[in-house]
């Protein structure tokens, strides 16, 4: 099989790495890819959101399966376009992708189908939004409605921050049209769980659980990022808690899709907060999470190609997913200043010196036989061991061998687990 993976981050590197292990795969392309992906696949100079050029490439190169990594092309309608051209592609269609493409669509979907989530209100003008602040206790959460590269969610500890956030999104267009509409919602306190699930059009089939670290600094301080580290499985997900999530979230999700005539085949990422009131849904993503993918897929013993094809065909069953008992920990190496301002083109050294871990490339590129930084989240280093503690020790030990100027990482990923 010839496979095309769309995207350029550590998630896509993980997908390429896992797909390359399948005996069914003869050739892998990645558009646009990165320096790490180049060692496993042929990188194609087409941006991930250029869906028409990607479609042309898939037709011209007789691609058997396309796997979409990031959310933007899904929201743009790449699956619909490929289906119209009789090209097999993994991911939800444009209608289903609104669950990530619009925070308002997602919150309304949860409310309509009685899924537990935070109280919220929707606004498209500054004055109404500012007046509504009195209806919420502090801290509160403000979200840009559209896609904002994982940075459109702001937790406001005080009223001044909330006022500035509303003004920056609606008035100053910080996120462009993505912030024209905003959601103000109550802040939920508890422990997060990242639950990635395959959806075959008829049922939700969960993968192994994980926990993501969104804040940029240790002890969950500072602004939100795309994710600074992760581990799997998440020990908080007990059998009784899973049963509760299955009843209140997963079953209502799939029945909601059917009721709203949404044909969903692909991956749903459900961000959950386990509160005193029980599990509450924070958000949906309609694709593999990042960095969750870097800890979950290495633990998958099944052939990923088979899993993806069965999901598309609507035949995937829970027993098709075989998981390793090993535990995994991933730590992100980021550019100094991320997620605000950071520099690129810093040479990365020591990649050949690490052992017994997997280094997934995120924001990297090759130039003059050197590997350079090319983004905020540069590398995702994953260790797989018998225990979380052993995996954590291994990943932090091996990271000492890697260096680039202004390299930053959290030191508390999977601490005290």
Secondary structure, 3 states (H helix, E strand, C coil): CEEEEEECCHHHHHHHHHHCCCCCCCEEEEEECCCCHHHCCEEECCCCCCHHHHHHHHHHCCCCEEEECCHHHHHHCHHHHHHHCCCCEECCCCCCCHHHHCHHHHHHHHHHCCCCECCEEEECCHHHHHHHHHHCCCCEEEEECCCCCCCCEEEECCHHHHHHHHHHHHHCCCCHHHHCCEEEEECCCCEEEEEEEEEECCCEEECCCEEECCEEEHHHEEEECCCCEEEECCCCCCHHHHHHHHHHHHHHHHHHHHHCCCCCEEEEEEEEEEECCEEEEEEEECCCCCCHHHHHHHHECCCHHHHHHHHHHCCCCHHHCCECCCEEEEEEEEECCCCCCCCCCCECECHHHCCCCEEEECCEEEECCEEEECCCEEEEEEEEECCHHHHHHHHHHHHCCCECCCEECCCCCCCCC
